[in-house]
């Protein structure tokens, strides 16, 4: 695979690598819209990616994560804090 600033997927849609989750790698995917007249147009599904800084004890973890991974990490932090 070629690592560059821009990756081409599908119908020549540009996908930016900065919009990927640092933990699971979830990113932008390509699909199509369908109207009632069955016309099809290209569209992109963007992941809900957010820049977050979490504190685990005295250690800080920062990165760009999707909302599902943020929920998982917060749950793990709570579990370790209760022990």
N, C-alpha and C positions, 0 to 999 in steps of 0.2 A: 504494500500500500504506500502511496506517495503522501508524505506529510508536508502540507503547505498551508498557507493562510486560508485558502479557499478549497473546498472539496465539492465536486459535482456529483449530484445524485439525481436519479429519475429523469425528468424532463428538463434538464439543464438548469435546475434551481440551485442557487448558491447557498451552501450551508456553512455557517460560521462555526469554527470549533470552540469559540468562547462560550457558546450557548449550550454546553454539555455539562452534565453533573460530574463532579470530581470523583464521586464514590461509585456510582453504578454505570456512568457513561450514557445515560439517557439524554437524547438530544432532539433535534428537529427531524421530523419525518414528513414524507411527501404523500399526498393523497389527491382525491378529486371531489369536487362538488357536483351534485346532480340536481337539476331543476325538474319541475313537473313535466316539461317538454323533453326530458331526457338529454338536455345539453350537458356536456361535461367540461369543466374548467379545472385547471390545476390549482392546488392550494397547499399550504404548509401547516402542519400541526406542531406548534412550538411547546417545548417542555416548560413547566412552571419552575424556572431556575432562579434562585435567589442567593445573594452574597450574604453569608452568615458567619458570625463569630460566636462559638459556644465555649463555655468554661467548664472544664472537668477538673474538679479540685482546684489546684493552682495553675493548671495547664490550660492554655487557650488553643482552640482548634478553629481555624478560619479557612474558608473556601467557598466555592460556588456549588450548591447542592440543590437537587430537586426537592419538592415539598414532601414527597414520600420518604426520602432519606432523612430529611430534617426531623420528621415525626419519629422515625426509628431511632435516631441518635438521641433525641430528647428522652425517649422511653428508656433507653439503655443507661443514660446518665441518672435518671431517677431510680432505676433498679440498683445501680452501684452505690448511690447515696444512702439507700435504705439499709444496706448490709452493714 
